[in-house]
Amino acid sequence: MKRRQFIVFAGGATAYPQAVLAQQPALPVIGYLTAAERPRRANSPFREGLREAGYVEGQNVVIEVRSAEGHYERLAALAAELVSRQVAVIVASGGGASALAAKAATTKIPIVFLSGGDPVRAGLVASLSQPGGNITGVTTVFSALVPKRLGLLHELVPKAVAFGALVNPNYQEADLQVRELKEAAAAIGLQIQVLSAGTQGEIDGALATFARQRIDALLVANDPFFDSHRDQFAALTARYAIPAIYSGREYVAVGGLMSYGPSLADASRQVGVYTGRILKGTKPADLPVLQPTKFELVINTTTAKALGIAIPQSLLLRADEVIK
């Protein structure tokens, strides 16, 4: 009698001859490249989008995560590693830097990005409607919303005159963020002090500096590294009693005061859908870059009360979500 190998599933043991096992096709592998810190796996909305397209992690697709842990300079090597792994698709999450690293690493493997900046100006795609090449994705236009956030913050604290803003100098569009912040502040007659932070310790130092300068309110620019430290921002702004506005509701959910921007969860889901379509054979060049159609204003009234701030009724009526 010939010996046979066994595979054990949750429901019990099933016997498959070795020859049958050899005939099983290998599952396609998605390389998930991100600048964020400590991601154990691709985020849930992305996997939800994959599921909508007919792919379930562990069943008919494999996802391999490579994270730069907040260090943008590591992205190039991680992208090259995924290329050498010969993944079916590279998903570049967490800003334009991830997408640029992936694009520099391959002209053949399809790439789907999630970026907060302008992908045309960044050189990722030829145009939004016809991206060209092997790359497409979703842009959340976070950076373009900097002036809008500053205006909302001023509406929240109308008597404030000294504002602070924090940017990550390692972020691809940091210079654009600073320029738009200063132009927006000048347009409404505000003073703004812009500081930079690219590490956890520098975030601590910047918030302490803002407290010493007695700024009236703070804008935290969009950045994947900052996203990984939203609990730190919530704790520090509470400690120093600084009202702050952020780019997404994830900050407000952990105790931040207010956010304005597109739904990051929905954008990640759309990236999952696009990835699934490419796995089924659609070319990236045939998929236009998607832009958000809905923007969310989220306010945490518990945090406002702790800071002694009365939220204007005009803001509450426009809020898409109020967290109590």
Summary of the structure (lengths in Angstrom):
residues: 324
radius of gyration: 22.3
end to end distance: 68.8
largest distance: 87.8
contacts: 1133
relative contact order: 0.14
helix: 40%
strand: 22%
